[in-house]
Amino acid sequence: MKKILILNGPNLNLLGTREPAQYGYTTLADVEAFCKAHGTQIGYEVECFQSNWEGALLDKIHEYGRLYKAGEVLGVVINPGALTHTSIALHDAIKGVEPMPVIECHISNVHAREEFRHHSWVSPAAAGIVVGFGVDGYLVAMDGLVRKFVNSAATKKP
């Protein structure tokens, strides 16, 4: 069974307690549980990983790039947290593992928030972007990954 990685960046371990008016009361453990359950429903094994350290996220992207080349992985859903707006290294890591698809996901609508959140270094390297659907955005991103790279009419031969 192919795998999907759900990758979460800095401070997402605080979901459920950090700014609940912005992010809600769902914890990261809850998100991981419903992503794994959804993965089972759509036929994929889901691995979840969170780190507050940029290098650990880069290492995980590199690891999945190797697994993708071996045919073991469909792709990655990443919520880079604040690294979205600061990390050229994440951009370069995602570009470095092409053609593995990476979907950028944000719980809040970052474009409706502070100006500094409007720019993403990850977006230009991402295969798609999901913003503003709350924690359900992870499921939207997973479904988008499958629809775009497995079930899409554009990927099927006539």
Secondary structure by P-SEA (a helix, b strand, c coil): cbbbbbcccccccccccccccccccccaaaaaaaaaaaaaaabbbbbbbbbccaaaaaaaaaaaaaaaaaccccbbbbcccccccccaaaaaaaaaaccbbbbbbbcccccccccccccccccccccccccccccaaaaaaaaaaaaacccccccccc
